[in-house]
């Protein structure tokens, strides 16, 4: 898009950052996302501009939290510079070591797939 075409979006974006977003942007659709044949999870569909601003806010907030040490030290995914690669390699290494030594390896993994099934 040209700069001229982006001006209205910039105006709306600045309003959202200032906390004065137009009511029309706050409207949302809630649609069910089927998990299986019996369970559905509600998903909120927001305006694209609102999502972009929300993402920018979240990114800035995460950087500030990282800078001041407010994130847990064991956080790997969904943070700038973070990756789930190390935890996956750690699990694989434990399993490989247990096989090589003919020992049992016990791992307890948290499954949060049903965490948001009820409101």
N, C-alpha and C positions, 0 to 999 in steps of 0.2 A: 504494500500500500504506500501511497505517496504521503509526504508529511502533511499535506493539506487534508487528506482523507483521515489521517490519524488524529487530527486536532480534537474532534468531538470525543474520541476515546480517551485522549489525554485529560480533557476536562473532567470526564466522569471518573477516571482513575484518581485524579487529584482530590475530587470530592470524597471518594471512598477512603483515601489515606487520611483525610481530615476528619473522618467520622460523620460525614454529611451525605452519605450515598442516597441517591434517589430511591424511593420506595419500590419502583418498578423493578429495580435490580435485585431487591431482596426477595422477590417472589421466587418460589421454588416449586418443583414438582417432586413428589415422593412416589417412587415406583418400586415394586417388589423385584428383587433379584433372587431368582430361584437357586437354592443351594442343592436341593434334590427334589424328589417328587412331593415331599410333605413339608419341607421347610423353606421359608422365604426370608430374605433379609431386606429391610427397607433401605433404599438408596436415595439420597437427595440430589437432584439435578439443579444446579444453580446456573445463573447467567455466566457466560464465558469470561466476561470482563471481571466479574466478582471473583471468579476462580483464579484469574491471573494475579489480581491484587492480593488475594488471600495467600497465594503461593509466595509472592514477594515478601509479604509480612512474615510468614512462617520461616522463610529462609533467613531474613534479617534477625529474627528472634532466636533462631537456632545458633547463628554465629555469635550473638551476644552471650547466650548461655554457655557456649563452648569457651569463649574468651574468659569468662569469669568462673569457669569450673563448676557450672550448675548442672551439667549432665552427668549421669552416673558413669563411673570410670569403665564399666563393662559394656557400654553402648557401642554397637558395631554398625548396625544398619540404619538407614534413613537419616544420617547426619553427614555434613560435608566432610569429605575425606574418609568416611566410614565405608565398611564393606563387610559382608557376611562371609567373605572368603576365609578369614582366619578361623572362625568358629567351625566352619565346615571341615577345614583341614584338621582341626583339633579332634573332632569326632572321628574322622576317618583314621587318624593316627592311633587313637585309643583302640578302635576296632582292629586295626592291623596288628598292633602290639599284642592284643589279647589272643588273636589267632596264632601268631608266631610263638607265643609262650604257652599255648594250649590252656589258657586261663579264661574264665568267664569275665565279661565286661558288662557292668550294669550302668545304664544311662536312664535318667528320668527327664523326659522332655515335656514341656507344658504345651498343651493343645488348646488354643483359644478360639477354635473354629465356631463354637456355639456361644461365645461371650456376648454377642449382640443379638441373639435370637429373641429376647424379650425386651420390652420397653418399660 
